[in-house]
Amino acid sequence: MSLSTRHKIGPGGALEGVRVLVVEDDVMILMHLEAILSDAGAEIAAGCQTVKDALVFAEKNGIAAAILDVRLGRETIVPVARLLARRGVPFVFYTGQCDTAAMRAEWPDCTIVPKPSQPRTIIDAVADLLHQ
């Protein structure tokens, strides 16, 4: 069963019942992302602020998609993105980083959403992941 048949994706990209992993080290941005996704009907599988915590949740089943900040303190999100890619879980990078060449080199088709973005942009990016 595909993700699009398991989850209702409403008009305009609104999410209903989609379990999303959110990884962001800034607590205010993390809470903002969680609120945006929840308001769109998504279920927050976990909100993580460290690579270590994100790796634990990325191992779990039931995650339909993820939003990943590129840098978490001094660490990069690469180990988490690699684990999600191996598991077949689609993800979008949400970053304020100007240089995204490394992300593009490893994941040429990845979606990169710049910080800050409008809620509709974030919701549409996650919805687009489920249609790929």
N, C-alpha and C positions, 0 to 999 in steps of 0.2 A: 504494500500500500504506500503510495507516495505521500510526502508531507502535505501537499495541497489537498489531498482527499481526506487526510486525517484531521486537518485543521481548517476551520472556516476562516477564509480570508475575505473580509468584507469589502464593500465599495471603497475605492480610494486608497486601498492598501492597509486598512485597519486590521489588526490582528485579533483573533479570538482563539484562546486556548493554546497558543504557541508558547512552549517553554524556552525561555531565553536565558543564557548565561551572560552576565554583564561583568566585565573586568575593567576597573578604573581605580586609580590610586587616590584621586581627589574625592573625598567623601561627599562634598556638595554636588559635584558633577555626577557621581554614582547615584545619589538619591534623585537627582533630576532625571537621569536616564531611566531609572526604575519607574519613576512617576509617569514619564512619557509613555513607556511601553505598557505599563499597567492600565493607563487611561485608554490605550488602544486595544485593550482586551488580552494582552499577553500575560502569561504567568512567569514571574521571575524565578527561574530555577535556583539561582544564587547570584549574589552581588559580592564580588571579590575585590580586594584591594592589593593583593600580592600574587606573584607568580606561583608561589607554593600553594596557596589556597585555590587558585584557579586550576592548577593541575589536578588537585583532588576532585573538584567538581567536574572537570572536563572528562574524567574517567567514568563518570556515571552515565547510565542510560537515561533516555528521556529528554535530552536536550535537543531541541529542534534547530537552534541557531545561537550565535554568540555575537556580542559587540565587544571588541577588544581595543583598549587603549594601547598604543604602540610602546610607550615607556611607562614603567611602573617604578618610580624612584630611579635607581641606577640599573635596573634590569630591563631587558626587552621582553616583549610578549612572545617572542619566537618559539620557545618550548611549548607554550600553550597552543599557539596556532598550528604547530606541527602535529601535536597530539590530536587536535580537533580534525585536521585534514586527514590523518590516518583513520580516524573513526568515521569519516564521511559527514561531519557536522559542519555546515556552512557558517562562515563568519564574515563580519565586516570590521574593518579597522576604523576606529573613531579617534582622531589624533589632531593635535596642534602642531605636530612636527612638520617642518617644511620639506625635509629630505626623506622621501618615501621610496627611494630607489631600491633599497635592500628588500623592502616588502614586495615591490613590483617584480624584482628579479626572481624571488622564490615563488611568489603567487601572482603571476602576470595578469590573471583575470579577477583579482580581488577588488572589492569595492572599498574605497577609502573615502570616509566622510570627514570633512574638516571640522575642527572645533573652532568656534561654536557653530552649530547648525540649528535650523528651525525644527521643531518637533516633527512636522510632516516629512521632512527630509530623512530623519532618523527612522521613522515608522516605515516609509517607503523602501528604504534600504534593506530593512529586515524582511519585509514582505517580498521584495525582489529575490532575496536569497532562497525563499521557499518555492519560487517558480522556476528556479534553474535546474 
